[in-house]
Amino acid sequence: MDRYNDELVKLAKSIWEFAEIKWKEHKSVAAQMEVLKKHGFQIRENLADLPTAFCAEYGAEGGVTIGILGEFDALSGLSQVEDLAERKEKRKGECGHGCGHHLLGTASIGAALKVRDYIEVNHLKAKVIYFGCPAEEGGSGKAFMAKAGCFDAADVAITWHPFTGNAIFTGSLQANKQVYVRFRGKGAHAAASPHLGRSALDGLELVNIGVQFLREHMQDFERIHYSIVDPGSASPNVVQPYAEGLYLLRSKDTKHVNRLYQRFEKIVEGAGLMTETEPEIVFDKACSNVIPNSVIEEELYKAFLEEGPMKFTEEEIQYAERFRATYPEENIESENTIGFAEDKSGELQYLKEHILYDKILKYKHSDEIVMGSSDVGDCSNAVPTAQIITACFAIGTTAHSWQEVAQGKSSIAMKGMLKASNVMARAAIHLIENPERVQKAKEELIRVRGEQFTSPIPDGAKPRMS
C-alpha cells in the first residue's frame, strides 16, 4: 500500500503550486496523466467535450469495474504562503487550493494504482477507471460528464474529500442551479435627463429585493446566493444601460430546485416590468442531489477500520495549534463530523479537546440533507457512489479559507491523503472480490432514484469557460 507514497506526495505538492481555477487545470491534468501513463493506464481525453476532463483505464472486461473520482481545481483569490499561520498571499490575486483538491485527485490516483496492482498480480478480469473531473468549484464538471454518460462504464464509484475528521460522508447534499441574469436598459444622463433612461442596475437590484422577500417563504433546505458580476459603468451620473448578476439556487433535489427556480423567474420578470428594462436569464450550470449508498459506505467503513486512523507527532500537533489559534470557537461547533455523529455532544467535546483528529467516527447511514452541493451528486445518480473524509487539517479549519491553503503541503495533509488512498483501494478490492455487493449497491440506487437518471442540465447547454 505504501509503494507510491513518495510519488503521490510529489504530485500533490506540484498541483498545490499550479493552483489552477475551473476549466483551466491544464498543468494539473498533464501532471496526473504523466503518472498514470507511466504505470500503464490508457488515457482518454476531452471527455464530454471538456478540455480538462479525462479518464485513465486499466484492466479487462468481464468483472467488476471500479470508478474512482478525482478533482484538481483551485479557488480564486486564495493564494497563500504555505505553512504560515497568518494571511499572506504567495502570488498577489492568484488562486489557492482552499478545498484540498490537490490532495483529492492525487489520493484517488494512488487508489487506482493500488487497485491496478491487485488486478495485475492476481490476473483478474476486472477494471479500474480514474475519472479526472474538472471544475467542481462553480462549474459542476461531473454534471456535464454524467449527462454525457462518462460514468456509465463503471459499476460503482468511490471518492473522498479532505476535511478535518475521519468518517464516512453519509447523507445527501443539495441539488442546485446557477444562472446569469442580465438586464438591458437605456443609458441617459442621470441628472439632466433621467426620465429618458431605464436603469438595468435598478432591475438587477430589484431582483435582489425580490429574493430577500422570497427567503421568508422558502423551505428550510433551500438557499439562494448571488453575486453582481457587472454593475454597468463606474460612473454614478449615468443611468446604467447594462447589468449582470450570477444566482445560485439550492434545494433538496432537482425537482425542488426547479420549483424554486420558477418562482425566481417571476421575480426577474417583475423586475423587468417595474423598470421597463429587458431581462434575460442564461443557464450556467446545475448539479443533482447526492444519493448516498449504504452498501458502498459499509465497504468503505470496513476498509477504514482495517487501515486505522492516522498517528500524529508532537511536532505536527504544535504545527496545527498555530492555525487553531487563528479562528474562533464557533468553527469547532460547526465541524462536519458533528452532523455525522450519533452522540453529537460527545463529538463536540472531543473536537474541543483535540487539535488533530486521531480516531475514526462510528458510522451510521443517513439520508439527511447536508447544506451544500457537490457535482458528485450527478455521479451518484448515474452509478452507486460513496465517499469518505479524512483529517488533513487542524480541527476547526474551514474549507475555502486561507488557513486550509496554508496547511495544504504539510505532513498532516499528506498523511490524510495517503490514508484516503489506502482506504479507497481496500474498499475497491473488496468490491472486486464480492460482485454480489456491487449488485446490491445497484439495486439500492434504483430503489432510491428510480429506473433512470435525468440530468438537470438542459440539452445542448455548454459550460461557460471564460
PyMOL commands that set and color helices and strands:
alter all, ss='L'
color gray80, all
select helices_A, chain A and resi 5-18+26-38+47-49+101-121+141-147+150-153+194-196+200-215+254-275+294-307+314-324+329-333+336-340+344-353+376-382+402-406+411-433+435-449
alter helices_A, ss='H'
color red, helices_A
select strands_A, chain A and resi 42-45+54-59+65-71+127-133+156-163+167-169+172-173+175-184+188-189+223-230+238-239+242-251+278-287+369-370+385-391
alter strands_A, ss='S'
color yellow, strands_A
deselect
rebuild
show_as cartoon
